[in-house]
Amino acid sequence: MQSKLLNNFKTVLLLGGLSGFILAAGAMLGGRVGITIAVVIAIATNFGAFFYGAKLALMSMKAQEVGPEHELYRVTQTLAQRAGIPMPKVYVSPQEAPNAFAAGRGPSNSVVCATEGLLSILDRDELAGVMAHELAHIKHRDILTITIAATLATVISYLGYVFMFSGGNRGGGESQGPLAAIGPILMIILAPIAAMIIQMAISRQREYAADTEGAAICGNPMHLARALDKVHNYASRIPLDVPQSMNALMIAEPMNLSGKSMASWFSTHPPLEKRMMNLIGREQLGRAGMTR
């Protein structure tokens, strides 16, 4: 409970700080006009993310809702009862790449989605591990926070491009200073990095927490560990066609950035081996033959 409260406190601080960064960037690069643009963009995108984020995610995956006749629904129903949360709507995407995500504003208004590729490679226990992970995100109320973080990341990146092409022109006839001259250049360099850091800071700790809670919900951490191992192996060969802003929603990094490279610094997910060690420990990981 204490770690969960600390995690939420860090999230509040991060989101507050990044919102301030957006307004400060607008003021630095565009004066009163810049602040106005920043506020309008932030309000509009957060409104859209809050009310339509789940629908947009499902549309981008071409997902269709399934009912009690589908195994995914039945597995999810059992796990939702164990987790003590309302039954989410269940969707299946036709994509071949194995992956899954949860979305929505909260436990009473949530959806879970798995790809056909995921359903084809996992047995029932492994599928239960994946869906338990997604239900843990819902139970922890992670989804809305991650969506807002992704929205702020988009705003920061967009501001960089806006002010680069506008030349950092200040409203109201204010004079151009040295900061205004180099501001657009700095923004275009730093904005994508800031966006990635937002995603990484929000998502990685929440993935560990959802893995742990998901293992408790499904009753066996090996179920999720085996599923993650399979998903990682297939993801390296079958790309998932989704916008980059959805990376943080997925159970595994869609672009397969996790690994021992510089790209992993900006991954929204922890490295696979660290997730498995968090689930089952180094010794059991070695015995299972899933070390990297």
Phi and psi in degrees as a GROMACS rama.xvg file:
@    title "Ramachandran Plot"
@    xaxis  label "Phi"
@    yaxis  label "Psi"
@TYPE xy
-62.6134  -42.7221  GLN-2
-66.571  -34.7753  SER-3
-66.4217  -42.0612  LYS-4
-64.6629  -40.305  LEU-5
-64.2764  -40.8072  LEU-6
-61.9111  -43.3602  ASN-7
-66.7848  -37.1473  ASN-8
-63.9764  -43.33  PHE-9
-61.4247  -38.2295  LYS-10
-63.6872  -43.5515  THR-11
-60.7455  -45.4188  VAL-12
-61.201  -42.1486  LEU-13
-64.9671  -47.4996  LEU-14
-64.5735  -39.8233  LEU-15
-64.098  -43.7034  GLY-16
-63.6624  -39.9733  GLY-17
-71.4122  -34.1362  LEU-18
-63.3914  -40.892  SER-19
-63.6045  -36.4207  GLY-20
-61.9579  -41.548  PHE-21
-60.8231  -46.7528  ILE-22
-66.8135  -40.6041  LEU-23
-63.8221  -39.3793  ALA-24
-63.9433  -41.8111  ALA-25
-62.0091  -41.1784  GLY-26
-67.0536  -41.6444  ALA-27
-67.001  -40.5372  MET-28
-96.6557  -20.1682  LEU-29
-138.8  9.5814  GLY-30
59.3897  -140.788  GLY-31
-63.261  -37.8359  ARG-32
-64.5213  -41.0008  VAL-33
-63.1897  -42.6536  GLY-34
-61.4475  -43.1544  ILE-35
-61.0366  -44.5648  THR-36
-61.3714  -45.0882  ILE-37
-61.4641  -44.1563  ALA-38
-65.3132  -45.4121  VAL-39
-61.8967  -46.0712  VAL-40
-62.8074  -44.3824  ILE-41
-62.4301  -44.9059  ALA-42
-65.2421  -46.0384  ILE-43
-64.2672  -44.8364  ALA-44
-71.693  -36.7562  THR-45
-68.0475  -37.0639  ASN-46
-61.3379  -46.5678  PHE-47
-64.4345  -40.8412  GLY-48
-65.4638  -39.801  ALA-49
-66.5309  -46.1767  PHE-50
-92.6939  -27.3155  PHE-51
-126.01  6.95895  TYR-52
-59.1886  -45.2689  GLY-53
-65.1075  -42.1503  ALA-54
-63.7099  -41.0462  LYS-55
-65.3294  -39.4277  LEU-56
-63.6038  -43.6307  ALA-57
-66.3779  -39.0433  LEU-58
-63.705  -40.9986  MET-59
-66.1122  -24.0304  SER-60
-95.7081  -1.3674  MET-61
54.6662  39.6726  LYS-62
-81.3475  148.051  ALA-63
-121.919  140.884  GLN-64
-72.7035  142.504  GLU-65
-121.877  159.381  VAL-66
-116.94  -164.692  GLY-67
-59.4026  -17.5291  PRO-68
-74.3958  -13.621  GLU-69
-95.724  139.556  HIS-70
-60.4347  -37.7129  GLU-71
-60.0274  -40.0615  LEU-72
-63.4774  -46.2727  TYR-73
-65.3407  -41.0223  ARG-74
-62.45  -45.6496  VAL-75
-64.109  -39.2228  THR-76
-61.0466  -46.1338  GLN-77
-61.3766  -43.2848  THR-78
-70.1186  -36.698  LEU-79
-62.6317  -37.5207  ALA-80
-64.9912  -42.0737  GLN-81
-63.9805  -38.7368  ARG-82
-76.3034  -15.7835  ALA-83
72.6763  34.0754  GLY-84
-123.641  158.691  ILE-85
-60.6628  149.826  PRO-86
-66.6217  121.064  MET-87
-78.2771  163.707  PRO-88
-72.5507  145.467  LYS-89
-116.794  131.234  VAL-90
-128.427  153.61  TYR-91
-125.883  131.179  VAL-92
-99.2643  141.956  SER-93
-75.8066  0.0140835  PRO-94
-65.7011  143.92  GLN-95
-79.4561  -26.1636  GLU-96
-67.0416  131.4  ALA-97
-76.9182  121.503  PRO-98
-168.648  171.294  ASN-99
-157.787  158.044  ALA-100
-155.594  164.413  PHE-101
-124.512  150.025  ALA-102
-150.549  168.535  ALA-103
131.664  174.522  GLY-104
-87.969  -16.8691  ARG-105
174.207  178.982  GLY-106
-56.0142  -33.1909  PRO-107
-85.2349  -4.90202  SER-108
-143.684  72.2369  ASN-109
-136.437  160.93  SER-110
-135.509  153.253  VAL-111
-126.03  148.311  VAL-112
-142.939  137.288  CYS-113
-127.932  150.138  ALA-114
-86.1282  158.446  THR-115
-59.7645  -34.8323  GLU-116
-61.631  -39.8489  GLY-117
-64.6534  -45.7788  LEU-118
-62.7995  -29.0443  LEU-119
-79.8078  -20.8562  SER-120
-107.232  -12.8056  ILE-121
-104.978  144.879  LEU-122
-83.3121  178.837  ASP-123
-63.1841  -39.8328  ARG-124
-64.9458  -43.7853  ASP-125
-65.7111  -39.3897  GLU-126
-61.5669  -40.3838  LEU-127
-61.8248  -38.2311  ALA-128
-62.1306  -43.3193  GLY-129
-65.3106  -47.4225  VAL-130
-68.8159  -31.9498  MET-131
-63.4903  -38.5891  ALA-132
-60.073  -46.3461  HIS-133
-66.0539  -38.6947  GLU-134
-66.5992  -31.4159  LEU-135
-63.6476  -39.5736  ALA-136
-59.4986  -42.2937  HIS-137
-65.2421  -45.3923  ILE-138
-60.8685  -38.7459  LYS-139
-81.0205  -2.44867  HIS-140
58.3675  40.4334  ARG-141
-78.2153  -33.4417  ASP-142
-60.3001  -45.7245  ILE-143
-64.4029  -40.2613  LEU-144
-62.27  -44.3913  THR-145
-65.3326  -38.0348  ILE-146
-63.8273  -44.0131  THR-147
-63.6183  -40.89  ILE-148
-61.3187  -42.4143  ALA-149
-63.258  -37.8368  ALA-150
-63.8685  -45.472  THR-151
-62.936  -37.3559  LEU-152
-61.1692  -42.495  ALA-153
-62.9769  -41.8175  THR-154
-62.3047  -45.215  VAL-155
-60.1907  -46.1655  ILE-156
-62.808  -42.3799  SER-157
-64.3914  -40.1977  TYR-158
-59.5226  -39.6234  LEU-159
-58.4339  -45.4957  GLY-160
-69.9696  -39.272  TYR-161
-59.2325  -48.435  VAL-162
-78.6193  -21.6557  PHE-163
-66.6094  -46.3041  MET-164
-78.4909  -20.7384  PHE-165
-87.8171  -9.52061  SER-166
75.1097  16.1166  GLY-167
66.384  28.1128  GLY-168
-67.8128  127.061  ASN-169
-86.5316  145.862  ARG-170
-79.5898  164.195  GLY-171
72.9703  17.6519  GLY-172
70.6071  21.4286  GLY-173
-70.5988  153.095  GLU-174
-73.8662  152.206  SER-175
-85.6544  127.57  GLN-176
-107.695  174.617  GLY-177
-58.2059  -38.0913  PRO-178
-65.8267  -39.3755  LEU-179
-65.3682  -31.8339  ALA-180
-70.5963  -42.2266  ALA-181
-93.5127  -10.6258  ILE-182
-54.0854  -50.2456  GLY-183
-58.1703  -37.1443  PRO-184
-66.5843  -44.162  ILE-185
-61.9738  -42.3391  LEU-186
-64.0671  -41.7912  MET-187
-68.7409  -24.7025  ILE-188
-83.5719  -45.2427  ILE-189
-84.8389  -27.0162  LEU-190
-59.4363  -49.6322  ALA-191
-62.6301  -34.8325  PRO-192
-66.4099  -43.7883  ILE-193
-60.7269  -40.8433  ALA-194
-61.0111  -44.4083  ALA-195
-66.0474  -39.651  MET-196
-64.7503  -37.5918  ILE-197
-57.4551  -52.549  ILE-198
-58.4938  -44.7419  GLN-199
-65.5169  -45.514  MET-200
-64.9151  -38.7742  ALA-201
-74.8981  -47.3308  ILE-202
-79.8809  -39.9894  SER-203
-61.6797  -48.9996  ARG-204
-65.8658  -35.2858  GLN-205
-70.5491  -29.6283  ARG-206
-66.6694  -42.784  GLU-207
-59.552  -45.4215  TYR-208
-64.7931  -40.0622  ALA-209
-69.5723  -34.7739  ALA-210
-61.5241  -46.8575  ASP-211
-64.3959  -47.8053  THR-212
-65.8062  -38.8623  GLU-213
-62.4998  -39.1549  GLY-214
-62.4348  -37.7447  ALA-215
-68.8429  -37.6184  ALA-216
-67.7223  -44.9415  ILE-217
-81.5133  -16.8345  CYS-218
95.1463  -6.15721  GLY-219
-154.856  114.175  ASN-220
-63.4001  -22.9527  PRO-221
-66.4663  -28.2009  MET-222
-59.5402  -49.0469  HIS-223
-71.1687  -37.7816  LEU-224
-60.8741  -45.7741  ALA-225
-64.0269  -39.3889  ARG-226
-63.9785  -44.7553  ALA-227
-61.6678  -38.598  LEU-228
-62.1128  -45.6598  ASP-229
-65.7628  -45.9425  LYS-230
-60.8218  -42.2185  VAL-231
-62.2355  -44.0855  HIS-232
-64.0816  -43.035  ASN-233
-73.5999  -34.7076  TYR-234
-62.8996  -27.6478  ALA-235
-71.5367  -15.27  SER-236
-112.133  -24.8833  ARG-237
-120.627  107.445  ILE-238
-71.6506  146.806  PRO-239
-100.024  123.08  LEU-240
-87.5526  87.7448  ASP-241
-140.127  155.853  VAL-242
-61.4218  148.212  PRO-243
-61.3184  -28.5623  GLN-244
-64.5181  -14.4038  SER-245
-91.0584  -3.98487  MET-246
-52.5433  -43.67  ASN-247
-66.5273  -22.8096  ALA-248
-75.4827  -27.2085  LEU-249
-76.4335  155.267  MET-250
-72.7132  -24.7181  ILE-251
-136.211  148.47  ALA-252
-56.6467  112.112  GLU-253
-60.6376  -35.3977  PRO-254
-86.0674  3.42974  MET-255
55.742  45.2873  ASN-256
-83.5494  -19.3642  LEU-257
-66.8882  139.405  SER-258
150.499  -171.462  GLY-259
-95.2532  69.4473  LYS-260
-149.042  169.756  SER-261
-62.27  -28.4521  MET-262
-61.07  -29.8066  ALA-263
-66.7938  -19.6652  SER-264
-60.9077  -31.7187  TRP-265
-107.479  15.3048  PHE-266
-71.3554  143.63  SER-267
-79.0888  -10.8506  THR-268
-120.722  149.654  HIS-269
-66.5797  159.157  PRO-270
-57.7386  147.131  PRO-271
-55.8854  -46.9428  LEU-272
-62.9273  -36.1774  GLU-273
-67.7138  -37.003  LYS-274
-64.3447  -40.6185  ARG-275
-68.5329  -39.5245  MET-276
-63.5717  -36.51  MET-277
-63.7871  -32.744  ASN-278
-81.686  -48.8825  LEU-279
-126.206  -5.4222  ILE-280
86.8585  157.099  GLY-281
-63.8213  -43.2506  ARG-282
-63.7279  -47.3374  GLU-283
-68.7567  -32.2203  GLN-284
-61.5519  -42.5769  LEU-285
-65.7507  -41.9067  GLY-286
-64.2457  -33.5413  ARG-287
-78.1991  -7.77316  ALA-288
71.3363  29.8431  GLY-289
-113.8  18.2376  MET-290
-75.4896  153.794  THR-291
